[in-house]
Amino acid sequence: MAVLRHVDTSSGEAKAYLKHAAAMRRAAGEQDVEEPEDTETPDVAISPDRLAELGAAEQFILTVTENGYGKRTSSYEYRTSGRGGKGIIAIQTTDRNGPVVASFAIEDSDQIMLVTDGGQLIRTPVNDIRIAGRNTQGVTIFRTREDENVVSVGRIEDVDGEDEGDESEE
């Protein structure tokens, strides 16, 4: 994932930040907030300034599978792997999910366009997709027919905050 910004942080600091971020999302009333996978309580104390710095630098990875399932995951959940690494699980691929079709960095203000091999299209905002842990199956993004599969996913960047539904300018 060379497209991500590099942030110097220890694994303990990242775990502590993820635990804090999940607590903040729960306090804000977001539904289905998932605890970070590692149930150990991190021994690292993080200052409020460092929390703010990590929060500002946090990026999310969107992963979408063939059967229309997907999720957003914090980039802090992915460890850095050197050359010759075995890889890192991004999503559980099961018969329900199917194989991974796309995985890329996204912003909350982005939208995505999904296309099936049957010609169906759907455009949806990214902030409607649940933030979940790295080693989970994800949630339904697009209900495909039984004989259809998602074949392409594209990122649509927020263009100056424009909304297609606001066409009152004449």
N, C-alpha and C positions, 0 to 999 in steps of 0.2 A: 504494500500500500504506500508506495513512494509519493502518492499524491497528497498525503496528509502532512500537515505542519508538524515539525518535530518539537516536542516539549521535553525538556530535561526534568525527569521525575523518577523517583525510586518506585519500586513495585509497592512498597508499604504506603507511600504517599498517594499513589494512584488508587489503591484499595480504600484508603481513608476518604479520599475525595469522592469516590463512587458511592460509598455508604452515606456520606453527607448529601450528595446530589439526590439520591433516592429518597432520603428523609425530607428534603426540601420539596420534591415533586409531590410526595404524599401530603405534606402540609399545605401545598397549594391546591389540593383537591383533585389531582389527576387520578383517573381511574386506572386500575390494574398496574400499579407501580410495583415493580419486581425488585426484591432485594438482590444485591450483587451475589454472584455464585459462591464466592468464598465466604463461609460463615464465620471465619475467625475474626475476632475484633482486632483491627490493626492497632499496633502499639505506637504508631506515629501520631504526634500531635501536630496539627497544621494551623498556622496563624490565619486569621481572617483575610489578611492581604494575599496570602498564598492561595487560599480557597478562591478568592476573586480572580486571581491570575489564572489558575487552572480552569475555572469556569469560563473565562473569556477565551481561552485557547482550546476548549473542548470541541471536538468535531464528532459527527455521527456517521456511521456507515450504514447504508441501506442494503439489505440483502433480500433478493426476490427469487422464488423458486418456480419451477415449471407449472405447478398446479395452482398458482396464484397466491401463495403464502409468502409472508415477508415480515421484516422487523427492522427497527433502527437499533443500533448498538453503539455505545460510546467507544471512541477510539482508544480510550484508556484501558479497555478490557482486553485489547490485543497486545501481546508481548512482542518485543522486537526479536526477530529470528534472523540469525546469521546465515551465511551461505552454507548450503548443505542441510538446512533445517527440514524437519519432517512436515511442516505446515501447521496451520492453526485452524481449529474448527470454527467456522463462522455461523453455521446453522445446522441443526440436525436434519439430515436428508433421510426421509422415510418414504414409504409407499404413499402416505398422505401428502407429503410435500413435493416429492420428485426432486430431480437434481437442480442445482443452482443455475439460474439464467443470468443474473446480474448482481454485482456487488460494487458499490462505489460511494464516495463521500457526498453528503448532501447537507443542505442548510434547512432550518425550520421554515423559511419563507419559500422554498422551492416547491414545485409540483412535479409529479411523474406521469408519464404516459406509458401504459402497458398495452401491448399488441399481442393477439393470439394468432395461431396458425389458421384459425377459422375466419379471420378478418375483424374480430371484435376489437374495439379500442375503449380505453377508459383513461380519463385524466383525473387525478386525485391529488389533493394537497398532502405533502409529506407529514405535516404536523398532526394529521389524523391517524398516522401509523404508530403503534405502540412502541415505546422504548423497552427493549428486553435484553436479557443477558446474552452472551455470546453463544453459549451451548444450549439453546432452546429451539423449539420448532417454529415459532412465529405465529402470526395471526392471519386471517383471511384478508387479503387486499382486493382480490378480484375473483369472483365466483365464475369459474370456467365451466363450460359444458363437459360432459364426461369424455367426449372424443376430442376435446381441444386442449391445447397447452399454450402457456405464455412463451413467446419466442423472442420478444424484445422489450426492453425497458429503457426509456429515455428520461433524462433529467431536464426539466424546464425551469430555468432560473427566473426568479422574481424580477420582472422588468419594471424598475422604478415604482414598485408598489401598485402597478396598474391591475385592475380587476375587470375581466371581460363583461361582467354583469352590470357595470356602471357605464352605460353608453348614453348618458343624458346630455352630453355636449353636442350642440347643434349649431 
